[in-house]
Amino acid sequence: MTDKNQQQFVQLVVEPEFEIDTAQPQRIRRIDDGFEPTIGQSPQGYTITTLNGHTHNIHRLVVLQFIPGDDTEHKIKVDHVSSIKTDNSLTNLRWVAP
């Protein structure tokens, strides 16, 4: 459980009307009114949410926000190091080539 005093939100690069918590688990909320969209699971087992009518994989939002790509031309996929699709912690995600 995260102490509310340790929470820090930053504006999402993908959907600028929303912000994401820097702590695990990453909460997402709309900046204007604090609305937190529903978090669900895709048929493939990934954690997803819908922002402005677009469905996003949470792991992809996390890496785009917090893990700079070192080879953005070739490393365009996100890998869950542990193979646990619902573990979106920074230590479990990395950019990989397809």
Sequence and secondary structure as in RCSB ss.txt:
>XXXX:A:sequence
MTDKNQQQFVQLVVEPEFEIDTAQPQRIRRIDDGFEPTIGQSPQGYTITTLNGHTHNIHRLVVLQFIPGDDTEHK
IKVDHVSSIKTDNSLTNLRWVAP
>XXXX:A:secstr
   GGG  EEE SSSTTEEEESSSS  EEETTT     EEE TTS EEEEETTEEEEHHHHHHHHH   S TTT 
 EEEETTS TT   GGGEEEE  
